[in-house]
Amino acid sequence: MGLSIGWFSTGRDAAARRLLHIVVEGIRSGRLPLKIAFVFVNREKGESPESDAFLDQVAGYGLPLVAFSSRDFQAELRRRGLSGDTKALERWRRTYHAEVLKLISPYKVDFSFLAGYMLIMSADICKRLKMLNLHPALPGGPKGTWQEVVWQLIRQRATEAGAMVHLVIPELDAGPPVTFCRFSLTGQEFLPLWADLDRKLAERSLAQIERDEGEDNPLFQSIRRHEFARELPLIFSTLEQIGHGIIKIKKGAVFIKGHPCPGADLSTEVDRCLPEKGFENAHYCGFRP
């Protein structure tokens, strides 16, 4: 059956359901020699229509489900933490994930994947579990949310962008890269967008443009569109190479075909999955999700 994996998700949107579907279909087709040992969801039924649909999807696949509400766990301590009490938040995070470890302890896995899991992991669970996560930037690139990443790329006048799958460590977005893909920000599509930004900068600061236009800025939208289109293919290709033993992770280090490597560049594999026109990534990897 191949390697056993744990699947962590908040199940908050259609993208979370699509990714799970694609991975399940990849396993069923034989392309992914993996077995999902459990799906952990930090929501329970009734918290959101989106996560309810995700929970139903997991049940429909017959996958072992562990649902444990983060919203309802020690709610007062969590409220204090979210209100700015960092010590309370750290204590809540540590206590919550200690319970998570107990709940998933019956399941033995080779590694876990954070697939749209919207909580920051505690330091202890990072040390106890081998976990992978997607970050919408190249290794060594900007940290933060995808919105923050895009604006940082614009501020830096970056010539390329991308996404990576990395090991999860206590420091946010700082784990060793496992795989990544890159794309240029200097091609035909981007040159007029940079020129448009320069025209605007003659009248307003970049901070003003960010405040006025936000995610509606054309350059911002194009960068995000290219990056988002590559996320699911990168995850699938990463799981495929790990499943087949091409990529191995030992003691916090990444090995490619037996040699230590600071992340595998899967740009060619990922770009092969993209359709020639547009960036709807619903038909990649050779099957229709």
C-alpha positions as MATLAB code, in Angstrom:
seq = 'MGLSIGWFSTGRDAAARRLLHIVVEGIRSGRLPLKIAFVFVNREKGESPESDAFLDQVAGYGLPLVAFSSRDFQAELRRRGLSGDTKALERWRRTYHAEVLKLISPYKVDFSFLAGYMLIMSADICKRLKMLNLHPALPGGPKGTWQEVVWQLIRQRATEAGAMVHLVIPELDAGPPVTFCRFSLTGQEFLPLWADLDRKLAERSLAQIERDEGEDNPLFQSIRRHEFARELPLIFSTLEQIGHGIIKIKKGAVFIKGHPCPGADLSTEVDRCLPEKGFENAHYCGFRP';
ca = [
       0.000    0.000    0.000;
       3.011    2.342    0.139;
       3.589    5.021    2.750;
       0.876    5.965    5.259;
       0.084    9.647    5.621;
      -1.983   11.818    7.927;
      -4.100   14.547    6.380;
      -4.717   17.768    8.355;
      -7.279   20.279    7.114;
      -9.714   22.910    8.316;
     -11.920   22.041    5.342;
     -12.869   25.649    4.969;
     -13.459   25.889    1.209;
     -13.886   24.133   -2.115;
     -10.109   24.091   -2.659;
      -9.681   21.842    0.390;
     -12.264   19.410   -0.988;
     -10.737   19.493   -4.462;
      -7.251   18.731   -3.150;
      -8.477   15.794   -1.073;
     -10.424   14.478   -4.052;
      -7.408   14.706   -6.335;
      -5.196   12.861   -3.867;
      -7.801   10.159   -3.224;
      -8.238    9.670   -6.976;
      -4.456    9.556   -7.395;
      -4.276    6.807   -4.779;
      -7.137    4.858   -6.348;
      -5.571    5.119   -9.816;
      -2.242    3.833   -8.534;
      -0.336    7.009   -9.342;
       0.159    7.781   -5.664;
       1.451    4.732   -3.766;
       0.141    6.124   -0.491;
      -2.525    5.360    2.077;
      -4.380    8.064    4.027;
      -4.318    6.717    7.584;
      -6.527    9.484    8.986;
      -7.979   12.885    8.210;
      -7.855   15.381   11.054;
     -10.216   18.363   10.905;
     -10.197   21.137   13.507;
     -13.925   21.705   13.016;
     -16.961   19.644   13.862;
     -20.380   19.387   12.263;
     -22.441   22.575   12.443;
     -19.577   25.087   12.509;
     -19.621   25.958    8.807;
     -21.397   24.721    5.657;
     -17.998   24.442    3.921;
     -16.389   22.311    6.611;
     -19.604   20.273    6.916;
     -19.252   19.454    3.208;
     -15.621   18.485    3.783;
     -16.549   16.214    6.692;
     -19.208   14.562    4.536;
     -16.651   14.100    1.776;
     -14.206   12.368    4.126;
     -16.980   10.091    5.395;
     -18.019    9.343    1.818;
     -14.516    8.132    1.024;
     -14.566    5.878    4.077;
     -11.432    7.493    5.490;
     -10.795    7.442    9.246;
     -11.920   10.865   10.488;
     -10.810   12.715   13.602;
     -12.816   15.924   14.087;
     -11.966   18.095   17.075;
     -13.219   21.671   17.266;
     -10.529   24.283   17.876;
     -13.239   26.945   18.184;
     -14.844   25.261   21.175;
     -11.690   24.038   22.922;
     -10.903   26.170   25.989;
     -12.850   28.985   24.370;
     -12.043   31.647   26.987;
      -8.299   31.030   26.791;
      -8.518   31.068   23.002;
     -10.458   34.336   23.070;
      -7.778   35.953   25.231;
      -5.103   34.719   22.872;
      -6.861   36.048   19.796;
      -7.330   39.374   21.590;
      -3.577   39.871   21.813;
      -2.446   37.886   24.846;
       0.442   36.012   23.225;
       1.171   33.887   26.294;
      -2.449   32.761   26.437;
      -2.380   31.946   22.739;
       0.812   29.911   23.092;
      -0.675   28.034   26.047;
      -3.897   27.363   24.153;
      -1.990   26.199   21.069;
       0.192   23.885   23.146;
      -2.761   22.414   25.050;
      -4.954   21.988   21.975;
      -2.317   20.165   19.963;
      -1.442   17.981   22.940;
      -5.041   16.736   22.719;
      -4.668   16.332   18.963;
      -1.639   14.099   19.494;
      -3.681   11.906   21.836;
      -6.539   11.634   19.333;
      -4.339   10.594   16.411;
      -2.044    8.340   18.458;
      -3.792    5.107   17.294;
      -2.754    5.875   13.697;
       0.795    5.213   12.556;
       1.982    7.362    9.684;
       5.225    7.998    7.813;
       4.434   11.703    7.487;
       1.521   14.134    7.500;
       0.425   16.896    5.144;
      -1.173   20.179    6.196;
      -3.734   20.695    3.442;
      -5.388   24.012    4.210;
      -4.957   23.593    7.957;
      -5.504   27.093    9.304;
      -3.923   26.759   12.749;
      -0.285   27.306   13.643;
       1.142   24.080   15.025;
       2.593   24.010   18.535;
       6.338   23.554   18.918;
       5.796   20.146   20.531;
       3.720   18.682   17.727;
       6.280   19.984   15.220;
       8.944   17.995   17.056;
       6.779   14.880   17.402;
       5.443   14.617   13.840;
       7.023   14.812   10.400;
       4.722   17.280    8.630;
       4.750   18.998    5.254;
       3.081   22.260    4.329;
       2.654   24.430    1.230;
       3.977   27.999    1.229;
       3.279   30.355   -1.717;
       6.874   31.496   -2.235;
      10.211   30.143   -3.368;
      12.741   28.885   -0.809;
      14.277   31.901    0.876;
      11.431   34.064   -0.389;
       8.856   36.161    1.457;
       7.067   34.783    4.500;
       3.486   35.392    5.645;
       0.074   34.981    4.044;
      -0.218   34.723    0.285;
      -1.415   38.324    0.170;
       1.645   39.471    2.118;
       3.901   37.384   -0.112;
       2.583   38.950   -3.322;
       2.986   42.515   -2.073;
       6.501   41.737   -0.865;
       7.359   40.412   -4.332;
       6.057   43.616   -5.859;
       7.985   45.776   -3.401;
      11.166   43.835   -4.158;
      10.632   44.105   -7.927;
      11.128   40.328   -7.959;
      11.964   38.709  -11.291;
      10.531   35.314  -10.343;
       8.058   33.761   -7.943;
       6.805   30.303   -7.096;
       5.679   27.968   -4.352;
       7.289   25.349   -2.161;
       6.434   22.384    0.016;
       8.502   22.479    3.188;
       8.966   20.636    6.451;
       7.022   22.152    9.330;
       9.145   23.430   12.200;
       8.213   25.689   15.130;
       9.410   28.783   13.227;
       6.628   29.789   10.832;
       7.322   29.274    7.097;
      10.987   28.536    7.867;
      11.239   24.754    7.515;
      13.626   23.106    5.042;
      12.202   23.020    1.500;
      11.248   19.621    0.139;
      10.126   20.676   -3.334;
       9.440   23.918   -5.167;
       8.456   25.345   -8.533;
       9.239   28.713  -10.072;
       7.924   31.003  -12.783;
       9.192   34.237  -14.320;
       7.748   37.661  -13.580;
       9.421   39.225  -16.637;
       7.552   37.590  -19.514;
       5.154   39.124  -22.011;
       2.223   39.016  -19.617;
       4.094   40.792  -16.826;
       6.005   43.539  -18.654;
       2.944   45.750  -19.310;
       1.745   45.161  -15.742;
       5.045   46.403  -14.293;
       4.832   49.382  -16.673;
       1.295   50.097  -15.464;
       2.530   49.995  -11.876;
       5.327   52.439  -12.716;
       2.813   54.882  -14.181;
       0.819   54.728  -10.971;
       3.948   55.149   -8.855;
       4.540   58.497  -10.556;
       1.447   59.765   -8.717;
       1.096   57.556   -5.635;
       3.330   55.563   -3.318;
       3.222   51.775   -3.408;
       1.662   51.824    0.066;
      -1.157   54.006   -1.295;
      -1.645   51.713   -4.293;
      -1.782   48.706   -1.988;
      -4.299   50.467    0.236;
      -6.453   51.767   -2.657;
      -6.447   48.730   -4.945;
      -5.555   45.782   -2.723;
      -6.177   42.453   -4.423;
      -7.734   44.230   -7.426;
      -4.338   45.493   -8.582;
      -3.675   43.863  -11.999;
      -0.050   42.939  -11.243;
      -1.056   41.473   -7.887;
      -3.802   39.433   -9.538;
      -1.518   38.048  -12.245;
       1.195   36.968   -9.801;
      -1.368   35.247   -7.584;
      -3.061   33.622  -10.564;
       0.187   32.035  -11.738;
       1.168   30.916   -8.245;
      -2.252   29.511   -7.328;
      -2.420   27.511  -10.560;
       0.736   25.683   -9.528;
      -0.201   24.841   -5.939;
      -2.189   21.651   -6.468;
       0.117   20.276   -9.180;
       3.103   20.913   -6.894;
       1.443   19.085   -4.003;
       0.468   16.154   -6.213;
       3.928   15.907   -7.799;
       5.568   16.097   -4.367;
       3.418   13.296   -2.968;
       4.071   11.260   -6.107;
       7.856   11.543   -5.775;
       7.785   10.831   -2.040;
       5.474    7.869   -2.583;
       7.829    6.377   -5.168;
      10.848    6.914   -2.943;
      12.535    9.476   -5.198;
      12.379   12.012   -2.381;
      13.033   10.881    1.178;
      13.036   12.836    4.414;
      15.314   11.624    7.188;
      15.960   13.394   10.491;
      14.809   16.735    9.152;
      16.878   16.553    5.961;
      15.733   16.054    2.367;
      17.329   13.458    0.097;
      16.808   13.209   -3.661;
      17.689    9.783   -5.079;
      19.810    9.170   -2.002;
      21.704   12.464   -2.073;
      21.115   15.363    0.346;
      19.445   18.238   -1.453;
      17.936   21.583   -0.375;
      14.652   20.893   -2.154;
      13.767   19.418   -5.547;
      12.883   21.803   -8.374;
       9.670   20.389   -9.879;
       8.998   23.336  -12.188;
       9.044   21.159  -15.316;
       6.683   18.583  -13.832;
       4.319   21.274  -12.543;
       4.264   23.279  -15.772;
       3.491   20.110  -17.697;
       0.283   19.854  -15.670;
      -0.956   23.331  -16.619;
      -3.358   23.751  -19.538;
      -2.133   25.747  -22.500;
      -4.724   28.462  -21.992;
      -5.863   29.863  -18.692;
      -4.982   28.480  -15.309;
      -7.946   26.386  -14.279;
      -6.108   23.559  -12.532;
      -9.123   21.219  -12.527;
      -7.805   18.910  -15.249;
      -4.177   18.422  -14.389;
      -2.255   15.226  -13.577;
      -3.933   13.246  -16.307;
      -7.388   12.813  -14.839;
     -10.509   14.837  -14.251;
     -11.094   15.524  -10.533;
];
